[in-house]
Amino acid sequence: MVPDDRTKRIPVNFHDGNGEDDPVAVSNELETPAEVTTPTPESGPPDLDHETFSETDPPVRPSPQADGSPADVAPNAGGPELAELVATRAELKRLEAEAKDLRDSLARRQADFENYRKRMERERTETYNRVVADIAAKLLPVLDNLKRALETEASVEASESDEFRHFLSGVDLIYKQLNGVLDAFGVKPVAAEGEMFNPHVHEAVVTEETDEYEPDTVMQEIVRGFKLGDKLIRPALVKVAVKK
């Protein structure tokens, strides 16, 4: 309840003007306002904008963010907490840069190792093919001689002894066995008779004019050629048909 704000009145006495000896009695009491009291607001939620803290309250620490990094500190914050936060962020950036460098270095090492593995495999294959080709080139003359020995069997007359025929059978067995060894190493014969002449794998030593074959057709294989994969070990010596 608000008290009455009306002031107290000062009594004034009026006298006749002839009575000079009676002064006018005026009270020196001043009118004073009544005491005004401030109404008390009803209880409610505290005003956060005017919240006050005591010096004994503990310091407020920033709460971590959802990703685990510390929250931003207010500009007016200071002390060890701010210094620790700045140092933590600097260390985090340094570690992220170091991790990126390590990932890049690992990717380069893996690429280098893959290139090294492919190069070593290619060199090993090339070395293997070169060694096999060199060995096959030295064995081919032996194979040719065995083949010539077998071709003489057709000219042997029936009057020849059985011992000689058994000898030729042994030569034929050795010839087939040597062919099997070369085939196991990947050495294959070059197709010649009946094929079109190919200067990359054929070597023409004889030509013959004929109408029985198309021009530039291999009529006869004189010496068999061999190759290892795409590598030619020895070209085939052939007779080639030409147009009349």
SEDONU-230554 format. One record per residue (C-alpha): residue number from 1; residue in one letter; chain; x, y, z. Coordinates in Angstrom, 1 decimal, always signed. Example, Ala and Ser with C-alpha at 12.3 -4.5 7.8 and 13.67 -1.06 7.14 Angstrom:
k 1 r A c A c1 +12.3 c2 -4.5 c3 +7.8 .
k 2 r S c A c1 +13.7 c2 -1.1 c3 +7.1 .
END
This chain:
k 1 r M c A c1 +0.0 c2 +0.0 c3 +0.0 .
k 2 r V c A c1 +1.4 c2 +3.4 c3 -1.0 .
k 3 r P c A c1 +1.2 c2 +5.9 c3 +1.9 .
k 4 r D c A c1 -0.6 c2 +9.2 c3 +1.4 .
k 5 r D c A c1 +1.7 c2 +11.6 c3 -0.3 .
k 6 r R c A c1 -0.2 c2 +14.7 c3 +0.9 .
k 7 r T c A c1 +2.0 c2 +17.1 c3 +3.0 .
k 8 r K c A c1 +1.3 c2 +18.5 c3 +6.4 .
k 9 r R c A c1 -0.1 c2 +22.1 c3 +6.3 .
k 10 r I c A c1 +1.6 c2 +25.0 c3 +8.1 .
k 11 r P c A c1 -0.8 c2 +27.0 c3 +10.2 .
k 12 r V c A c1 -0.7 c2 +30.8 c3 +9.5 .
k 13 r N c A c1 -2.3 c2 +33.4 c3 +11.9 .
k 14 r F c A c1 -3.5 c2 +36.7 c3 +10.5 .
k 15 r H c A c1 -3.7 c2 +39.8 c3 +12.8 .
k 16 r D c A c1 -5.0 c2 +43.3 c3 +12.4 .
k 17 r G c A c1 -2.6 c2 +45.6 c3 +10.6 .
k 18 r N c A c1 -2.7 c2 +48.1 c3 +13.6 .
k 19 r G c A c1 -1.1 c2 +45.8 c3 +15.9 .
k 20 r E c A c1 +2.5 c2 +46.4 c3 +15.1 .
k 21 r D c A c1 +3.6 c2 +44.9 c3 +18.4 .
k 22 r D c A c1 +2.2 c2 +41.5 c3 +17.4 .
k 23 r P c A c1 +4.3 c2 +39.9 c3 +14.7 .
k 24 r V c A c1 +2.9 c2 +37.4 c3 +12.4 .
k 25 r A c A c1 +3.6 c2 +34.0 c3 +13.8 .
k 26 r V c A c1 +4.8 c2 +31.8 c3 +11.1 .
k 27 r S c A c1 +5.7 c2 +28.3 c3 +11.7 .
k 28 r N c A c1 +9.2 c2 +27.4 c3 +10.4 .
k 29 r E c A c1 +8.1 c2 +23.9 c3 +9.9 .
k 30 r L c A c1 +8.6 c2 +22.9 c3 +6.3 .
k 31 r E c A c1 +6.4 c2 +20.6 c3 +4.5 .
k 32 r T c A c1 +8.2 c2 +17.2 c3 +4.1 .
k 33 r P c A c1 +7.2 c2 +14.5 c3 +1.8 .
k 34 r A c A c1 +6.3 c2 +11.1 c3 +3.3 .
k 35 r E c A c1 +8.7 c2 +8.2 c3 +2.9 .
k 36 r V c A c1 +8.3 c2 +6.4 c3 -0.4 .
k 37 r T c A c1 +9.0 c2 +2.7 c3 -0.4 .
k 38 r T c A c1 +9.8 c2 +0.7 c3 -3.5 .
k 39 r P c A c1 +7.4 c2 -2.2 c3 -4.1 .
k 40 r T c A c1 +8.9 c2 -5.6 c3 -3.9 .
k 41 r P c A c1 +8.6 c2 -7.6 c3 -7.2 .
k 42 r E c A c1 +7.1 c2 -11.0 c3 -7.1 .
k 43 r S c A c1 +9.5 c2 -13.9 c3 -7.1 .
k 44 r G c A c1 +10.4 c2 -15.3 c3 -10.6 .
k 45 r P c A c1 +13.4 c2 -16.5 c3 -12.7 .
k 46 r P c A c1 +16.6 c2 -14.6 c3 -12.2 .
k 47 r D c A c1 +17.6 c2 -11.9 c3 -14.7 .
k 48 r L c A c1 +20.6 c2 -13.3 c3 -16.5 .
k 49 r D c A c1 +21.5 c2 -9.9 c3 -17.9 .
k 50 r H c A c1 +22.0 c2 -8.5 c3 -14.4 .
k 51 r E c A c1 +23.4 c2 -11.6 c3 -12.8 .
k 52 r T c A c1 +26.2 c2 -10.8 c3 -10.4 .
k 53 r F c A c1 +29.0 c2 -13.0 c3 -9.2 .
k 54 r S c A c1 +31.0 c2 -13.1 c3 -6.1 .
k 55 r E c A c1 +34.8 c2 -13.0 c3 -6.0 .
k 56 r T c A c1 +34.8 c2 -16.3 c3 -4.3 .
k 57 r D c A c1 +32.9 c2 -18.0 c3 -7.1 .
k 58 r P c A c1 +35.0 c2 -20.6 c3 -9.1 .
k 59 r P c A c1 +36.0 c2 -19.5 c3 -12.7 .
k 60 r V c A c1 +33.7 c2 -20.5 c3 -15.4 .
k 61 r R c A c1 +35.3 c2 -23.0 c3 -17.9 .
k 62 r P c A c1 +34.1 c2 -23.2 c3 -21.6 .
k 63 r S c A c1 +32.1 c2 -26.3 c3 -22.3 .
k 64 r P c A c1 +33.5 c2 -28.6 c3 -25.0 .
k 65 r Q c A c1 +31.8 c2 -28.6 c3 -28.4 .
k 66 r A c A c1 +30.1 c2 -31.6 c3 -30.1 .
k 67 r D c A c1 +33.3 c2 -32.5 c3 -32.0 .
k 68 r G c A c1 +35.4 c2 -32.6 c3 -28.8 .
k 69 r S c A c1 +37.2 c2 -29.3 c3 -29.4 .
k 70 r P c A c1 +37.1 c2 -26.7 c3 -26.7 .
k 71 r A c A c1 +34.5 c2 -24.0 c3 -27.0 .
k 72 r D c A c1 +35.3 c2 -20.4 c3 -27.9 .
k 73 r V c A c1 +36.3 c2 -18.3 c3 -25.0 .
k 74 r A c A c1 +34.8 c2 -14.9 c3 -24.5 .
k 75 r P c A c1 +37.0 c2 -12.0 c3 -25.5 .
k 76 r N c A c1 +37.2 c2 -10.7 c3 -21.9 .
k 77 r A c A c1 +38.4 c2 -14.2 c3 -20.7 .
k 78 r G c A c1 +42.0 c2 -14.4 c3 -19.7 .
k 79 r G c A c1 +44.5 c2 -16.1 c3 -17.6 .
k 80 r P c A c1 +45.8 c2 -19.7 c3 -17.8 .
k 81 r E c A c1 +42.6 c2 -21.0 c3 -19.4 .
k 82 r L c A c1 +43.0 c2 -18.9 c3 -22.5 .
k 83 r A c A c1 +46.7 c2 -19.6 c3 -22.8 .
k 84 r E c A c1 +46.0 c2 -23.3 c3 -22.5 .
k 85 r L c A c1 +43.3 c2 -23.2 c3 -25.2 .
k 86 r V c A c1 +45.6 c2 -21.3 c3 -27.6 .
k 87 r A c A c1 +48.4 c2 -23.8 c3 -27.0 .
k 88 r T c A c1 +46.0 c2 -26.7 c3 -27.5 .
k 89 r R c A c1 +44.7 c2 -25.4 c3 -30.8 .
k 90 r A c A c1 +48.2 c2 -24.8 c3 -32.1 .
k 91 r E c A c1 +49.3 c2 -28.3 c3 -31.1 .
k 92 r L c A c1 +46.2 c2 -29.7 c3 -32.8 .
k 93 r K c A c1 +47.0 c2 -27.9 c3 -36.1 .
k 94 r R c A c1 +50.6 c2 -29.1 c3 -35.9 .
k 95 r L c A c1 +49.5 c2 -32.7 c3 -35.4 .
k 96 r E c A c1 +47.0 c2 -32.5 c3 -38.3 .
k 97 r A c A c1 +49.7 c2 -31.2 c3 -40.6 .
k 98 r E c A c1 +52.1 c2 -33.9 c3 -39.5 .
k 99 r A c A c1 +49.4 c2 -36.6 c3 -40.1 .
k 100 r K c A c1 +48.8 c2 -35.2 c3 -43.6 .
k 101 r D c A c1 +52.5 c2 -35.3 c3 -44.4 .
k 102 r L c A c1 +52.7 c2 -38.9 c3 -43.2 .
k 103 r R c A c1 +49.7 c2 -40.0 c3 -45.3 .
k 104 r D c A c1 +51.3 c2 -38.4 c3 -48.4 .
k 105 r S c A c1 +54.6 c2 -40.0 c3 -47.7 .
k 106 r L c A c1 +53.0 c2 -43.4 c3 -47.2 .
k 107 r A c A c1 +51.1 c2 -43.0 c3 -50.5 .
k 108 r R c A c1 +54.4 c2 -42.1 c3 -52.3 .
k 109 r R c A c1 +56.2 c2 -45.0 c3 -50.7 .
k 110 r Q c A c1 +53.4 c2 -47.4 c3 -51.8 .
k 111 r A c A c1 +53.5 c2 -46.1 c3 -55.4 .
k 112 r D c A c1 +57.3 c2 -46.4 c3 -55.5 .
k 113 r F c A c1 +57.1 c2 -49.9 c3 -54.2 .
k 114 r E c A c1 +54.5 c2 -50.9 c3 -56.7 .
k 115 r N c A c1 +56.6 c2 -49.4 c3 -59.5 .
k 116 r Y c A c1 +59.6 c2 -51.3 c3 -58.2 .
k 117 r R c A c1 +57.7 c2 -54.6 c3 -58.0 .
k 118 r K c A c1 +56.5 c2 -54.2 c3 -61.6 .
k 119 r R c A c1 +60.0 c2 -53.3 c3 -62.8 .
k 120 r M c A c1 +61.6 c2 -56.2 c3 -61.0 .
k 121 r E c A c1 +58.9 c2 -58.6 c3 -62.4 .
k 122 r R c A c1 +59.5 c2 -57.3 c3 -65.9 .
k 123 r E c A c1 +63.2 c2 -57.5 c3 -65.6 .
k 124 r R c A c1 +63.0 c2 -61.1 c3 -64.2 .
k 125 r T c A c1 +60.7 c2 -62.1 c3 -67.1 .
k 126 r E c A c1 +63.1 c2 -60.5 c3 -69.7 .
k 127 r T c A c1 +66.1 c2 -62.2 c3 -68.1 .
k 128 r Y c A c1 +64.3 c2 -65.6 c3 -68.1 .
k 129 r N c A c1 +63.3 c2 -65.3 c3 -71.7 .
k 130 r R c A c1 +66.8 c2 -64.2 c3 -72.7 .
k 131 r V c A c1 +68.4 c2 -67.1 c3 -70.9 .
k 132 r V c A c1 +66.0 c2 -69.7 c3 -72.3 .
k 133 r A c A c1 +66.4 c2 -68.2 c3 -75.8 .
k 134 r D c A c1 +70.2 c2 -68.5 c3 -75.6 .
k 135 r I c A c1 +70.0 c2 -72.1 c3 -74.4 .
k 136 r A c A c1 +67.4 c2 -73.0 c3 -77.1 .
k 137 r A c A c1 +69.6 c2 -71.4 c3 -79.8 .
k 138 r K c A c1 +72.5 c2 -73.7 c3 -78.8 .
k 139 r L c A c1 +70.2 c2 -76.8 c3 -78.7 .
k 140 r L c A c1 +68.5 c2 -76.2 c3 -82.1 .
k 141 r P c A c1 +71.5 c2 -77.4 c3 -84.2 .
k 142 r V c A c1 +71.4 c2 -80.6 c3 -82.2 .
k 143 r L c A c1 +67.7 c2 -81.0 c3 -82.8 .
k 144 r D c A c1 +68.3 c2 -80.4 c3 -86.5 .
k 145 r N c A c1 +70.9 c2 -83.2 c3 -86.7 .
k 146 r L c A c1 +68.6 c2 -85.6 c3 -85.0 .
k 147 r K c A c1 +65.9 c2 -84.8 c3 -87.5 .
k 148 r R c A c1 +68.2 c2 -85.4 c3 -90.4 .
k 149 r A c A c1 +69.2 c2 -88.7 c3 -88.9 .
k 150 r L c A c1 +65.5 c2 -89.7 c3 -88.7 .
k 151 r E c A c1 +64.9 c2 -88.7 c3 -92.3 .
k 152 r T c A c1 +67.4 c2 -91.2 c3 -93.5 .
k 153 r E c A c1 +65.2 c2 -94.0 c3 -92.1 .
k 154 r A c A c1 +63.0 c2 -93.7 c3 -95.1 .
k 155 r S c A c1 +65.9 c2 -94.6 c3 -97.4 .
k 156 r V c A c1 +66.9 c2 -97.7 c3 -95.4 .
k 157 r E c A c1 +66.3 c2 -100.8 c3 -97.4 .
k 158 r A c A c1 +64.5 c2 -103.8 c3 -95.9 .
k 159 r S c A c1 +67.7 c2 -105.7 c3 -96.0 .
k 160 r E c A c1 +69.2 c2 -103.5 c3 -93.2 .
k 161 r S c A c1 +69.6 c2 -105.2 c3 -89.8 .
k 162 r D c A c1 +67.3 c2 -105.0 c3 -86.9 .
k 163 r E c A c1 +70.0 c2 -103.4 c3 -84.8 .
k 164 r F c A c1 +70.2 c2 -100.4 c3 -87.0 .
k 165 r R c A c1 +66.4 c2 -100.0 c3 -86.9 .
k 166 r H c A c1 +66.5 c2 -100.1 c3 -83.1 .
k 167 r F c A c1 +69.2 c2 -97.4 c3 -83.2 .
k 168 r L c A c1 +67.0 c2 -95.2 c3 -85.3 .
k 169 r S c A c1 +64.1 c2 -95.8 c3 -82.8 .
k 170 r G c A c1 +66.4 c2 -94.5 c3 -80.0 .
k 171 r V c A c1 +67.3 c2 -91.4 c3 -82.0 .
k 172 r D c A c1 +63.6 c2 -90.8 c3 -82.6 .
k 173 r L c A c1 +62.9 c2 -91.0 c3 -78.9 .
k 174 r I c A c1 +65.7 c2 -88.6 c3 -78.1 .
k 175 r Y c A c1 +64.4 c2 -86.2 c3 -80.7 .
k 176 r K c A c1 +60.9 c2 -86.2 c3 -79.3 .
k 177 r Q c A c1 +62.2 c2 -85.8 c3 -75.7 .
k 178 r L c A c1 +64.3 c2 -82.8 c3 -76.7 .
k 179 r N c A c1 +61.3 c2 -81.2 c3 -78.4 .
k 180 r G c A c1 +59.2 c2 -81.8 c3 -75.2 .
k 181 r V c A c1 +61.9 c2 -80.0 c3 -73.1 .
k 182 r L c A c1 +61.9 c2 -77.0 c3 -75.4 .
k 183 r D c A c1 +58.1 c2 -76.9 c3 -75.5 .
k 184 r A c A c1 +58.1 c2 -76.9 c3 -71.6 .
k 185 r F c A c1 +60.3 c2 -73.8 c3 -71.7 .
k 186 r G c A c1 +57.9 c2 -72.1 c3 -74.0 .
k 187 r V c A c1 +59.9 c2 -72.5 c3 -77.2 .
k 188 r K c A c1 +57.4 c2 -73.0 c3 -80.1 .
k 189 r P c A c1 +58.0 c2 -73.8 c3 -83.8 .
k 190 r V c A c1 +57.2 c2 -71.1 c3 -86.3 .
k 191 r A c A c1 +54.4 c2 -72.1 c3 -88.7 .
k 192 r A c A c1 +55.7 c2 -72.1 c3 -92.2 .
k 193 r E c A c1 +54.5 c2 -74.5 c3 -94.9 .
k 194 r G c A c1 +51.3 c2 -73.3 c3 -96.5 .
k 195 r E c A c1 +51.5 c2 -69.9 c3 -94.8 .
k 196 r M c A c1 +51.9 c2 -66.5 c3 -96.5 .
k 197 r F c A c1 +55.5 c2 -65.4 c3 -96.5 .
k 198 r N c A c1 +56.2 c2 -63.2 c3 -93.4 .
k 199 r P c A c1 +59.6 c2 -61.5 c3 -93.5 .
k 200 r H c A c1 +59.5 c2 -61.2 c3 -89.7 .
k 201 r V c A c1 +59.6 c2 -64.9 c3 -89.1 .
k 202 r H c A c1 +60.5 c2 -66.4 c3 -92.5 .
k 203 r E c A c1 +63.7 c2 -66.3 c3 -94.5 .
k 204 r A c A c1 +63.3 c2 -67.2 c3 -98.2 .
k 205 r V c A c1 +66.3 c2 -69.2 c3 -99.5 .
k 206 r V c A c1 +64.7 c2 -70.5 c3 -102.6 .
k 207 r T c A c1 +61.9 c2 -69.2 c3 -104.9 .
k 208 r E c A c1 +60.0 c2 -71.3 c3 -107.5 .
k 209 r E c A c1 +57.7 c2 -70.2 c3 -110.2 .
k 210 r T c A c1 +54.5 c2 -72.3 c3 -110.0 .
k 211 r D c A c1 +50.7 c2 -72.1 c3 -110.5 .
k 212 r E c A c1 +49.9 c2 -74.6 c3 -107.8 .
k 213 r Y c A c1 +50.4 c2 -72.0 c3 -105.0 .
k 214 r E c A c1 +49.4 c2 -68.4 c3 -104.6 .
k 215 r P c A c1 +52.3 c2 -66.0 c3 -105.0 .
k 216 r D c A c1 +54.3 c2 -65.4 c3 -101.8 .
k 217 r T c A c1 +53.2 c2 -68.7 c3 -100.3 .
k 218 r V c A c1 +55.6 c2 -70.9 c3 -98.4 .
k 219 r M c A c1 +55.9 c2 -74.1 c3 -100.5 .
k 220 r Q c A c1 +58.4 c2 -76.0 c3 -98.3 .
k 221 r E c A c1 +60.1 c2 -75.6 c3 -94.9 .
k 222 r I c A c1 +63.8 c2 -76.4 c3 -95.3 .
k 223 r V c A c1 +64.9 c2 -75.5 c3 -91.7 .
k 224 r R c A c1 +62.3 c2 -75.1 c3 -88.9 .
k 225 r G c A c1 +62.2 c2 -71.8 c3 -87.1 .
k 226 r F c A c1 +61.5 c2 -71.3 c3 -83.4 .
k 227 r K c A c1 +60.3 c2 -68.4 c3 -81.2 .
k 228 r L c A c1 +59.8 c2 -67.8 c3 -77.5 .
k 229 r G c A c1 +56.7 c2 -65.8 c3 -76.9 .
k 230 r D c A c1 +57.0 c2 -62.8 c3 -79.2 .
k 231 r K c A c1 +60.8 c2 -63.1 c3 -79.4 .
k 232 r L c A c1 +62.1 c2 -64.9 c3 -82.5 .
k 233 r I c A c1 +64.9 c2 -67.3 c3 -81.7 .
k 234 r R c A c1 +65.6 c2 -68.4 c3 -85.3 .
k 235 r P c A c1 +63.7 c2 -67.7 c3 -88.5 .
k 236 r A c A c1 +62.4 c2 -70.5 c3 -90.6 .
k 237 r L c A c1 +64.3 c2 -71.2 c3 -93.9 .
k 238 r V c A c1 +61.7 c2 -71.7 c3 -96.6 .
k 239 r K c A c1 +61.0 c2 -72.0 c3 -100.3 .
k 240 r V c A c1 +58.5 c2 -69.4 c3 -101.6 .
k 241 r A c A c1 +56.3 c2 -69.6 c3 -104.6 .
k 242 r V c A c1 +56.3 c2 -66.8 c3 -107.2 .
k 243 r K c A c1 +54.1 c2 -66.0 c3 -110.1 .
k 244 r K c A c1 +55.2 c2 -67.2 c3 -113.5 .
END
